[in-house]
Amino acid sequence: MRIMVAIDESDGSFHSLKWALNHLVDEIAPTNVPSQEESSLITLVHVHQPFQHYVFPAGPAGAAAFYAPPSIEESVRKAQAENDAALLSRALQMCKHKMIKAESLVLEGDPKDKICQATEQMQVDLLVLGSRGLGKIKRAFLGSVSDYCAHHAKCPVLIVKPPLEITKETSSKSKER
């Protein structure tokens, strides 16, 4: 069975990975001898937004666009790559701790579309996503990756809700902003 788990910076995504490792792959006995089938048991996918090369200033004279110099663009790309590596390293470590073989995949673009495309291209049997616990109003304005994938992915989708303490932390952080 090919399982794909979407990973981002949220605690909810790591909770969904932990849940998948504890409930889905425990049925498959982990071994120390990697086989062809085991080597692709879990695919960890992370999608980051593409870098915007320009900025539109706000205000009445905001007709012109300012383009980022190449040095800033390179700096942002380097920071994105480091962030991606740290996230996936943490997730791969969780898999290694359970003695489950995993592969990682970093994509660039709209997370909703890229995750659905990846599940189809890789012929995934199950997509596991975390839920940020957005309310109805925030979900309507911000959109929901898990909601979109549940309706558009070509495979079954499992949305793991975060435990109550993660939901409380997330809502208190958003109130501070």
URRA-V208844 format. One record per pair of residues at least 24 apart in sequence whose ideal C-beta (glycine too) atoms are under 10 Angstrom apart, sorted by the first residue. I is the first residue (numbers start at 0). GAP is how many residues later the second one is. D is the distance in whole Angstrom. If there is no record, write none. Layout:
i: (I:I)
gap: (GAP:GAP)
d: (D:D)
This chain:
i: (0:0:0:0:0:0:0:0:0:1:1:1:1:1:1:1:1:1:1:1:1:1:2:2:2:2:2:2:2:2:2:2:2:2:2:2:2:3:3:3:3:3:3:3:3:3:3:3:3:3:3:3:3:3:3:3:4:4:4:4:4:4:4:4:4:4:4:4:4:4:4:4:5:5:5:5:5:5:5:5:5:5:5:5:5:5:5:5:5:5:6:6:6:6:6:6:6:6:6:6:6:6:6:6:6:6:7:7:7:7:7:7:7:7:7:7:8:8:8:8:8:9:9:9:9:9:9:9:10:10:10:10:10:10:10:10:10:11:11:11:11:11:11:11:11:11:11:11:11:11:11:12:12:12:12:12:12:12:12:12:12:12:12:12:13:13:13:13:13:13:13:14:14:14:14:14:14:14:15:15:15:15:15:15:15:15:15:15:16:16:16:16:16:16:16:16:16:16:17:17:17:17:17:18:18:18:18:18:18:18:19:19:19:19:19:19:19:19:19:20:20:20:20:20:20:20:20:21:22:22:22:23:23:23:23:24:24:24:24:24:24:25:25:27:28:29:29:29:29:29:30:30:31:33:34:36:37:37:37:38:38:38:39:39:39:39:40:40:40:40:40:41:41:41:41:41:41:41:41:41:41:41:42:42:42:42:42:42:42:42:42:43:43:43:43:43:43:43:43:43:43:43:43:44:44:44:44:44:44:44:44:44:44:44:44:44:44:44:45:45:45:45:45:45:45:45:45:45:45:45:45:45:46:46:46:46:46:46:46:46:46:46:46:46:46:46:46:47:47:47:47:47:47:47:47:47:47:47:47:48:48:48:48:48:49:49:49:49:50:50:50:50:51:76:79:79:80:83:109:109:109:110:110:110:110:111:111:111:111:111:111:111:111:111:111:112:112:112:112:113:114:114:114:114:114:114:114:115:115:115:115:115:115:115:115:115:116:116:116:117:118:118:118:118:118:118:118:119:119:119:119:120:121:122:122:123:123:123:123:123:124:124:125:125:125:125:125:126:126:126:126:126:126:126:127:127:127:127:127:128:128:128:128:128:129:129:129:129:129:130:130:130:130:130:130:131:131:131:131:131:131:131:132:132:132:132:132:132:132:132:133:133:133:134:134:137:137)
gap: (24:26:27:36:40:41:123:124:125:35:38:39:40:41:117:120:121:122:123:124:125:153:25:37:38:39:40:41:97:99:121:122:123:124:125:152:155:38:39:40:41:99:101:111:114:115:118:120:121:122:123:124:125:149:151:153:37:38:39:40:41:86:89:90:97:121:122:123:124:125:153:155:37:38:39:40:41:105:108:109:112:113:121:122:123:124:139:140:143:151:37:38:39:40:77:80:81:83:84:85:87:97:98:99:122:123:37:38:39:40:79:103:121:122:124:137:37:39:74:77:78:120:121:122:123:152:156:160:119:121:151:152:154:155:156:158:159:117:118:119:120:121:134:147:148:149:150:151:154:155:158:31:33:74:78:115:116:117:118:119:132:133:147:149:73:76:77:80:116:148:152:115:116:145:146:147:148:151:112:113:114:115:130:142:143:144:145:146:25:27:73:74:77:78:85:111:113:143:73:76:80:112:142:109:111:139:141:142:143:144:74:75:78:80:106:108:110:138:140:70:73:74:76:77:79:81:107:76:105:135:137:76:102:104:134:70:73:74:75:76:77:72:74:72:70:65:68:69:70:71:68:70:67:67:66:64:61:62:63:62:63:64:61:62:63:82:54:59:60:61:62:49:50:52:53:56:58:59:60:61:62:86:59:60:61:62:75:76:79:81:84:43:44:46:47:48:50:51:58:59:60:61:62:43:46:58:59:60:61:62:66:69:70:73:74:77:79:82:37:38:39:41:42:45:58:59:60:61:62:65:68:69:37:58:59:60:61:62:63:64:65:66:67:68:70:71:98:29:32:33:35:36:39:58:59:60:61:63:66:31:59:60:61:62:30:58:59:60:25:26:29:57:24:31:26:28:25:24:33:35:38:32:34:37:38:31:32:33:34:35:36:37:39:40:41:32:35:36:39:31:30:31:33:34:37:38:42:29:32:33:35:36:37:38:39:41:35:36:37:35:30:33:34:35:36:37:38:32:33:34:35:33:33:31:32:29:30:31:32:33:30:31:27:29:30:31:32:26:27:28:29:30:31:32:28:29:30:31:32:24:28:29:30:31:29:30:31:32:36:28:29:30:31:35:36:29:30:34:35:38:39:42:28:29:31:33:34:35:37:38:36:37:40:36:39:33:36)
d: (9:9:8:9:8:10:9:5:7:10:6:7:8:7:9:7:7:5:5:8:10:9:10:10:7:5:7:10:10:9:7:7:5:8:6:10:9:8:5:8:6:10:8:8:7:6:7:4:9:7:5:7:9:9:8:10:6:7:6:7:10:8:10:9:8:9:8:5:8:9:9:9:10:8:5:8:8:7:10:5:9:10:7:7:5:7:7:8:8:10:5:7:5:9:9:6:7:8:5:10:10:8:10:10:10:9:10:7:8:9:7:7:10:8:9:8:9:10:8:10:7:6:9:6:10:8:8:8:8:9:7:9:9:5:10:7:7:9:3:6:5:7:9:10:8:8:4:9:6:8:8:10:9:9:8:9:8:4:9:9:10:10:9:9:9:7:7:7:8:10:9:6:9:6:9:5:7:6:5:6:4:8:9:8:8:4:9:8:8:7:9:6:6:8:9:7:8:9:10:7:9:10:9:8:9:9:5:9:10:10:10:10:10:9:9:5:10:8:7:10:6:7:8:5:6:9:10:8:10:9:9:10:7:7:8:9:7:10:5:10:10:8:9:8:10:10:7:4:6:8:7:9:7:6:9:9:10:8:5:5:9:8:7:9:6:9:9:6:5:7:9:9:10:10:6:10:6:7:4:8:10:9:7:5:8:6:8:9:6:7:10:9:6:10:5:7:9:8:6:7:5:7:9:9:10:10:8:5:8:7:9:8:6:6:9:9:9:9:9:6:10:6:6:8:7:7:5:7:10:9:10:10:10:9:8:5:7:6:8:4:9:9:5:6:10:8:9:10:5:9:8:6:9:7:8:6:9:8:10:9:8:8:8:8:10:5:6:9:5:6:7:9:9:10:9:9:8:10:10:9:9:10:5:9:9:7:9:5:9:9:4:7:10:7:10:10:8:10:8:10:7:10:9:6:9:7:10:10:8:6:9:5:5:7:9:9:10:9:10:9:8:10:5:6:5:10:9:10:8:5:8:10:10:9:8:8:9:5:9:10:6:7:10:6:5:8:6:5:9:6:7:5:7:9:10:8:5:8:6:9:7:7:5:7:8:6:8:7:9:5:7:5:6:10:9:10:8:9:9:6:10:10:7:6:9:8:4:9:6:7:9:10:9:9:10:10:8)
